[in-house]
Amino acid sequence: MASDRATRLHRLARTLTERFALDAHRQSLRQPHRHGVVEAERSGSVPAWTFVWTDGPTVAQVRAACREDDPEASDGLRYVRTLSEDTVALGVVRLTVSPVDGTGRRPLVRPADVEALFRDEPFPTPSTERERALVYAVVYELHDAHRSNRSRPEEICGFVGQYGLAMFLRRSGAGLTPVEVLTAHYAATHAHPAWRHRLSPMDADVLVRAVRADPRASAELITAALALLPGLPAGFDGAGDELRARLARTAPPA
């Protein structure tokens, strides 16, 4: 009887893998191990059957599919959805850039926070190229720092908490908006740690004033300041002419 249940559960695991296209998902992400596929495991001090998979569908989705396909064999079955390194890094990035209160500060993100974030999200994946670049940079830098190709969720959370996201954004090669170009340059001198940790930019008016007060501002900084001028309130009359004149002086000779 026990062997019959084992056979049914292994068959059910293969059915779920096909239903949710987990093999195709794994291959499209070029993952070297069996990420995604549902595995039927029997373990524990009191042996019990568990379905284990990485990323992919939510626990609720897999549980519902099991009850639909084979309610008898799946009765009492446990479900464990683990998260890959890339998905943990994605969760840390999203939670880090999201302020939790009026101060804009966020405590160190924990693996449990990431799990809670993705509990109801199937197939979590970067929603923008910037997120994708940040995730890649975080995982790459962590592997390089630890000289290892595998990192635990606690290490990913701690790594981002220690260095902040600005370092990874810079190393990712992702493009910056004008306000980000200026914030990246002036954040340290203007005591704005929110940029380093959460990629929270400084106010545009503060940045334009910083460029105007900086006799060594480069052409890139002046150009970024000019791009911000149209969105500023009254009080910056003449700033455009001043900055364009400075830009002309900093431009290399033809």
PyMOL commands that set and color helices and strands:
alter all, ss='L'
color gray80, all
select helices_A, chain A and resi 2-19+22-28+59-69+85-97+111-118+129-146+153-163+165-172+178-186+193-198+204-212+219-231+239-250
alter helices_A, ss='H'
color red, helices_A
select strands_A, chain A and resi 39-43+48-54+78-82
alter strands_A, ss='S'
color yellow, strands_A
deselect
rebuild
show_as cartoon
